[in-house]
Amino acid sequence: MLVSRRLFLAMPLAAAAASPAAAGQGDAPAGVIDRFYGVLLSVMQQAKALSFDQRYARIAPAVAAAFNLPLMTRIAVGPDWTALDAAQQQRLEAAFARYTISEYAARFDGYDGERFDVTPTPIANPNGVVVASRIVKSNGEPVSINYLMRQDGGTSWKVIDVYLDGTISQLAARRSEFVSVLQRSGADGLVQLIERRTAGLRRG
């Protein structure tokens, strides 16, 4: 599994093992992350026997359950989102979702004894709550990742952004590029960029 600064700037989140407490946490923010991590860990451990498409199929429902992908798309696109028509917005949401899932399927393709920890108590934030976690690599090196979460429709907690080292916003990094492409090439150009990257991940 590739765990690096570049990886986390390019993709939301990372893998972690489901803790025994997850089943009792219900829809609490940390419980959502725990369950997502449990799926990723299972895929990592079996990754060498799975094709890209098989990893994608296993990860897709977990991503949809843990992340508010439509909102993340809107945040990544920025203020110009409201100027797009409904069809353009739908194409961007679909492309963004495929890209996000493909990143997990491509990056989490092995297991080397990593340990994954989730802090059970979230931290209040003006935009929701922050769940802190870390990946401890097999050499003992920890990688801290924070997840900004918000209740979806006032019920389920879902991730809306990811922060590496507690401060680096994944969506802010994407927005800086997406806005430029959207202004230069329009919605179709941005969809094409995302789809090219998705295809590249599939090819490995």
ABEGO torsion letter per residue (X at the ends): XBBBAAAAAABBEBBBBBBAAAAAAEABAAAAAAAAAAAAAAAAAAAAABBAAAAAAAAAAAAAAABBAAAAAAAAAEAAAAABBAAAAAAAAAAAAAAAAAAAAAABABBAGBBBBBBABBBBBAAEBBBBBBBBBAAGBBBBBBBBBBBBGGBBBBBABBBBGGABBAAAAAAAAAAAAAAAAEAAAAAAAAAAAAAAAAAX
